Amino acid sequence: MAKLADQMEKITDGVVDGYQKIEDGVVGGYKKIENGVVGGFNKISDKFVDTFLTREGETIEDAKARLAQEQVTREAAAKEAAEKREAEQKARIQASIEASKNAGKRN
């Protein structure tokens, strides 16, 4: 019985090792593709920024940092404007509700 258990354990270890090799190959292949795609995108992005978005004497990294900061500023301004519009809309709705309540009353 011990021999059978030993042989089953060897078979199990062999199967697990085989699957581990397959997994390593698949993950390794995926990582290579991912790194190639990301690297290619970054090269294209850097070239675009360098060609169209950098200012005189500005590096690509400086331009990307400037653009990121400008985006943060735009998003903050848009959020502030949306909050202002929402507050104005709430005030108009409240005024309309008050006017409706007072519409039937006589002075």
C-alpha positions in Angstrom: 0.0 0.0 0.0 2.9 2.3 0.8 4.3 1.8 -2.7 1.0 2.8 -4.3 0.9 6.0 -2.2 4.5 6.8 -3.1 3.7 6.3 -6.8 0.6 8.4 -6.6 2.6 11.2 -4.9 5.2 11.0 -7.7 2.5 11.3 -10.3 0.8 14.2 -8.4 4.2 16.0 -8.1 4.8 15.5 -11.8 1.4 16.9 -12.8 1.8 19.8 -10.5 5.3 20.6 -11.9 3.9 20.3 -15.4 1.1 22.8 -14.7 3.5 25.1 -13.0 5.7 25.2 -16.1 2.7 25.9 -18.3 1.6 28.7 -15.9 5.1 30.2 -15.9 5.2 30.1 -19.7 1.8 31.7 -20.0 2.5 34.4 -17.4 6.0 35.1 -18.9 4.5 35.4 -22.4 1.8 37.8 -21.1 4.4 39.9 -19.3 6.5 40.2 -22.4 3.5 41.3 -24.5 2.4 43.7 -21.8 5.8 45.3 -21.5 6.1 45.6 -25.3 2.7 47.3 -25.6 3.3 49.6 -22.6 6.7 50.5 -23.9 5.4 51.2 -27.4 2.6 53.4 -26.0 5.1 55.3 -23.9 7.4 55.9 -26.9 4.4 57.2 -29.0 3.2 59.3 -26.1 6.6 60.8 -25.6 7.0 61.6 -29.2 3.6 63.2 -29.4 4.3 65.3 -26.3 7.7 66.3 -27.7 6.3 67.2 -31.1 3.1 69.0 -30.2 3.0 69.9 -26.5 6.4 71.0 -25.3 7.3 74.6 -24.9 10.6 76.1 -25.8 13.4 74.5 -23.8 10.9 72.2 -21.9 11.7 68.5 -21.5 9.1 65.8 -22.2 8.9 65.0 -18.4 8.4 68.7 -17.6 5.7 69.0 -20.3 3.9 65.9 -19.0 4.0 67.3 -15.4 2.7 70.7 -16.6 -0.1 69.0 -18.6 -1.0 66.9 -15.6 -1.2 70.0 -13.4 -3.3 71.9 -15.9 -5.7 68.9 -16.0 -6.0 69.0 -12.2 -6.7 72.7 -12.4 -9.3 72.2 -15.1 -11.0 69.4 -13.1 -11.1 71.5 -10.0 -12.6 74.5 -11.9 -15.2 72.2 -13.5 -16.1 70.7 -10.1 -16.4 74.2 -8.6 -18.6 75.4 -11.5 -20.8 72.3 -11.1 -21.2 72.9 -7.4 -22.1 76.5 -8.1 -24.7 75.5 -10.7 -26.2 72.9 -8.3 -26.4 75.5 -5.5 -28.1 78.0 -7.9 -30.5 75.3 -9.1 -31.4 74.4 -5.5 -32.0 78.0 -4.7 -34.3 78.4 -7.7 -36.2 75.3 -6.8 -36.6 76.4 -3.2 -37.8 79.9 -4.4 -40.3 78.2 -6.7 -41.6 76.0 -3.8 -42.0 79.1 -1.6 -43.8 80.9 -4.4 -46.1 78.0 -4.9 -46.9 77.9 -1.1 -47.7 81.6 -1.1 -49.6 81.6 -4.3 -52.9 80.7 -2.7 -52.6 83.0 0.3 -54.1 86.4 0.4 -52.4 89.3 2.1 
